Amino acid sequence: MKRTTGQDRSITATWRPATQAVRGGTWRSEMGETSEALFLTSGYSYDDAATVAARFAGEAEGMTYSRLQNPTVQMLEDRIALLEGAEACRAQASGMAAMTTALLCQLSAGDHVVAAKAAFGSCRWLIDNLLPRFGITGTTIDASENAAWEAAIRPNTKVFFFESPANPTMDVVDLEFVCTLARAHGITTVVDNAFATSALQRPLDFGADVVAYSATKMMDGQGRVLAGAVCGSAQFINDKLLPFQRNTGPNIAPFNAWVVLKGLETLDLRIHRQSENALKVASFVEPRVARLLYPWLPSHPQYALAVKQMKAGGSIFSLEVPGGRTQAHALLDALKLVDISNNIGDSRSLMCHPASTTHHGVGPETRADMGVTEGMLRLNVGLEDPDDVIEDLDQALKAAGL
Ligand SMILES: *Cc1c(COP(=O)(O)O)cnc(C)c1O
């Protein structure tokens, strides 16, 4: 393998994000390929027994097994770490593998977690259902209230866990306040940054310790593969995360890592264009519905904070129709261009009804607690011409009586 300048952190750290996204982390084989090679291999072979023994002993560099290392996966990890401003990153099989690994690798029975009550359904499930089975208790709070974080801290609180903006209520968390509070109490902050990505907001710059990703969303960007990542200090990744990951195996497939590497090259372009499109579409829809939540619209309760800590509003907004589930489903059924789909971050515009899909599993009580109402719809605005998306929504709103 030839290391390119993309492997030299003293050089890549001086590049601007768009350059890092195209060239960061690149390795080249003796063939000198321009596009990153896809290493579909589970194992490696060695010239002699001493070589492999030295690698297993940690005395020599080199790969030994794809649950531990893979060149394509490592290129992805190096690129994401660079974009995030993190010392290290480990890619995961999915966003939920990333969240589970980031939490379980550092928590033990008797520990306590404070988490945002508004969250992706499976993230909330981890706090409410999985962690308690292992003696880890959790308190869920209104994460947009700074005082609620402080009030929830207990002597055994080890982790703060939240999304910003949150899926699908679009709550924005004050990153600087919450991360500073955590630091003062020796608490590790784990931020799920799927909606914004490093292109719009880098939590580590605000004092977060760990950033966990669903790379399935904006990083792939074209709805192809499941992928995830966890970023943090070299100490966190090497001492906490790696022993857990190497022995439990939530690893990403090299093919999926390669697809996300290609996706990252256009992340900056896509997220800025999709944010522009989302702002335009949201401005059109807002007067027609009971409520619309988009961080970069002045009507968002935390507009000032969102504008301060994000570079753009992102591709996603949610809205509420007054007629509950019946009217929300009627609107979806009238769509002709926008797909009914529960995925996000795609270059296609996709719309879903969280209460009957992504947040069905958490049950009605938790949905009410989170603010996921029966009339709520979530729209991921894609890369189509926003006027075509607006025309489709206009006719669908009319068909639903709005
Ligand atoms: C989609 C999503 C996840 C889960 O990611 P998968 O890749 O689907 O496992 C976690 N958090 C947020 C905020 C998400 O949107």
The ligand as a MOL file (V3000), in Angstrom:
LIG
                    3D

  0  0  0     0  0            999 V3000
M  V30 BEGIN CTAB
M  V30 COUNTS 15 15 0 0 0
M  V30 BEGIN ATOM
M  V30 1 C -31.7000 6.6260 11.4510 0
M  V30 2 C -31.2260 7.1290 12.7460 0
M  V30 3 C -30.5880 6.2650 13.6420 0
M  V30 4 C -30.3800 4.7950 13.3450 0
M  V30 5 O -29.5300 4.5800 12.2630 0
M  V30 6 P -29.5570 3.2400 11.3580 0
M  V30 7 O -28.4330 3.4680 10.3970 0
M  V30 8 O -30.8920 3.1690 10.7220 0
M  V30 9 O -29.3180 2.0960 12.2750 0
M  V30 10 C -30.1540 6.7880 14.8430 0
M  V30 11 N -30.3390 8.0810 15.1550 0
M  V30 12 C -30.9510 8.9410 14.3110 0
M  V30 13 C -31.1240 10.3630 14.7060 0
M  V30 14 C -31.4160 8.4980 13.0820 0
M  V30 15 O -32.0400 9.3430 12.2560 0
M  V30 END ATOM
M  V30 BEGIN BOND
M  V30 1 1 1 2
M  V30 2 1 2 3
M  V30 3 2 2 14
M  V30 4 1 3 4
M  V30 5 2 3 10
M  V30 6 1 4 5
M  V30 7 1 5 6
M  V30 8 2 6 7
M  V30 9 1 6 8
M  V30 10 1 6 9
M  V30 11 1 10 11
M  V30 12 2 11 12
M  V30 13 1 12 13
M  V30 14 1 12 14
M  V30 15 1 14 15
M  V30 END BOND
M  V30 END CTAB
M  END
